[in-house]
Amino acid sequence: MDSDRCGVPPSEPRITVQTSLDHGGVLMGLLEDGIAVYRGIRYAQAPFGVLRFEPPEPVMPWAGVRPALTYAPASPQAARVPGASMFGAEDCLALNIWAPTDAADGRPVMVWVPGGAYMRGDAADPVYDGAAFARNGIVFVSVNYRVGVDGFMVVPGTQANRGLLDQIAALQWVQDNIAAFGGDPSRVTVAGGSAGAGAIACLMGMPCAEGLFHRVILQSPSLATHTPAEADVAATAIAALMAVPLTREALSAVPLPALVATLKRLADDPALRRSFGFNTRNFFPIRAVVDGTVLTAPPLQSMANAWAIRSPRLSVLVGCNREEMRLYAVPTGAMERTTAADLQEFVRDVGMTAEVACRYAIDSTTGAGRSPGEALCAMQSDYFYRAPARRIAEIASAAGIPAYLYEFDWSSPKYDGRLGAAHGIEIPFVFGQVATRAGDEIAGPGAPVSLARTMHDAWVGFVKEGCPGWPSHGTASASLMHFDVHCQFGEDHRGIC
């Protein structure tokens, strides 16, 4: 790992904490601008060797003081820099903590689950720095979990949804240990974006996750899961592209860079996916799977089923960005390449009626006609993100669970303003990172600091008090907070086709 990721100035003061005697020991972290920071805390053993494709195993206790000064590697995934084939390594099941250093105990806790299409995700990403939340009196935790083949590919003879089980193990570690860092295990908010939010939505309906968190923040939740048949298609395709049998032994023998490169190739090539039998509902080749054991039903159904029996002590903050799919359509040029046939293929694959599909031909805000690429982008933004966010709010409200709905409307200036309010743009605002290099790379230059302050304060209010500062869904006719240069609470006039 490079010095930017893990370098520790020798002059930084150290601080120690005692974690679980059964599965831990003494950790040494850093004091950074009055915040106690512990990086790379292993919550489970490295999931490789004999533990490859197995559920997570607790760490063993240790004697002496273990440094928690540098981030652990991410789960193996495609590199984001030119010329590199892979990023991450085997010993990835770790978390990071930012905690206030005053004497107060019983502080609220926020656990962040990174997104990345179930193929990527790194808790060490600078935009996920938790210092801003710690300065507001919150113990902030960010979590790595297995992604890609090791986390979510269905491998015969092994447990499915290993990445979800990793997240449960991390949340259990928080329950067992967070009091040592000043946190209250009965006041845990779990939050995530994109696939991170989708994974949390899966946990919300899983009995084994009950009691591990008490509030939920879902930013652009991607709720699409694979059926067993779809998961088999994905696994067969990955094994075929590597020319190996679909067995645990054969996959374990494939070098990690080759596994990562194969999954990326499949993700980047829609025609290749179609040749293996994927349809356009499967925008990404690998996801959580409804396996009947870990995940017994799709997230919305499992939530409704569980909450119909007993309403949990929970509150929910959920929303999306106005133009989610522009993240995938604008930088790649897909917006211009999309044809009417591509549009009709998606309509057919998701079972949309012709009447509904026709409504996307016109921009409801401007009244202007849309190109096939613009129409498909709007359609997929609703299908993959906007409709699920609203459905979660509806199901929660029906069960008596306070649910707060938002939409992020600020348009990024990137790509000559065409990127718009795309997927993930809100993250540096939530983390108070818009004025940093990491925030600038995501949102673009000139992001309004006042909007970042407003969003961050709303998230802090929800973590601390269970309310972000506007009425819950269903308690008023106007039930949606619009985040823009001028934020306003009002009705969603666009609706969902």
Steps between C-alpha positions, in 0.01 A plus 500: 500500500625847416602775741198717416276222623693387805774748583498605866695810604728392787407809700129412525406427865375149579199383701404149618173319569410154633259301279332164560701255708347207309575624148738793535750677718661842537501724191716806441359780288583861419385836631426718196376855562337393824337188351600144594549305178547123479560354154511145374336327799439139399149387590547157339783280383641535148249309280754311291683170516278251684252783568455585130129517406405436865291716736714742705684363802567716810853622561703330769599694814852638514748599768670837515407809298394470136547812283186633332679776313450415132209391285460135414488408131167503323345178377669407168341708221576674174746786535380852431834626371632439146757225465406311817309173476384453857450688823470343846616177662388198699508639855214741440240442774571810704338819621609852592381720787495876558397589856477818710761511774313667785392296800138453389367148448183372336549692177297416188675278247493516120624200299572569132476220240666609171332431169648393168261273308597203721828497304684792662505691826774628727450642849835678464372725221586856615143617440387264781716673762291499817659796678211738425253266670734448797526877545121497532514252788444179300717188511545429129589155364576406138504135392666288233328181387558245225385607154509343156558128459606445860210696646199429281561241228308178560760222523367143527544352846556835671286754685346770280494871589830490684529878469172544691625266772816710524287807567308317772831395658619862496176620660530230765856620568358850548247366750774323694765772493374848419447596866879494540514786247226700674215372283159374608422157347127573538526812278653365179413647161612297201540703180612440145474607140409310184586130547593582860145626552365200309691264727362678807150464356566126482605501867182685599292191424745238632424356846871448574558877470220597738617717788837584341384849394223739592496763224568467131623744233458378142655725234391393151426141604552252218257221592533272199595149611568186304267205494680165537471454122651843430781433748572172319521687168754741651709223657498295180607802296789588730631142507464465122690823432787369712474153344482324837240268652242662724640351820642640818835334436534630144402856591737500798787413266436798270729797577305786656587752224351263242178462700468875540576567133242245385224652711589848375494380139151358551382819672636727226357313199118485465528292182712243682245482780219447250695217337493315833129557557496810721219743438511877547333478841838370615688825443794355695606135475517417870267579789359367823297188422170378643650168604227392743739487795679829562255698288157337485326762284579820308556795739164673457312175546706391800449839667125488443479140623704564814334830590150361449571266792679746726598862447865543606639789701638670194497826305601547137653781293486411130533679170666526163652745253297657221703359208663188641586317179684792345804376691509198267364664184687832473870425571491185285318655205218246537244781497580573136541136394166382637249406230124459499561123491704523822215690660243242394721215623502645851124564489446135406745358756343682796141445386413867456181577310515698177281769656743556786804485271354771278489743791880500511519638147427848640688679778223575751690803633584676173246346263779428250526174311767254609750305293502121551804539728334768709178300526684182601703692756184644659325163487788312663548773762141444609510121473828435680500779760210742523211255514673272755574798728137604500377145546721458808349818646149372427558157655665651807223755549233231468675306778510804728871560443599867457640543149651820364525542124737727305621572148836654410450747214825698475658466155873443470686721250705202382482400132380850409213465745364184340581279800220664697388360835654163425550191712738550794530878461342554844767307694758780543216729613393254771859454620588871488763431234400731213799730556751212486670337201295183558178699498600699194569181304144382564288816497714730289621853575291762673278269701305717747641467851171625644317203348763263641451653843122462475518135393765407754298663779188308392689169511646589841152584629365169379785299656463682832124548529338287230373804307684690223293816542191452281171308539498127447346340193123480519460761775457790256387540142844643424732219601828544315807712578669637188871569548629771266657845526167600652366202695127462537251254639223436250303258294664287236338648192690275260349180634616162372375364172 
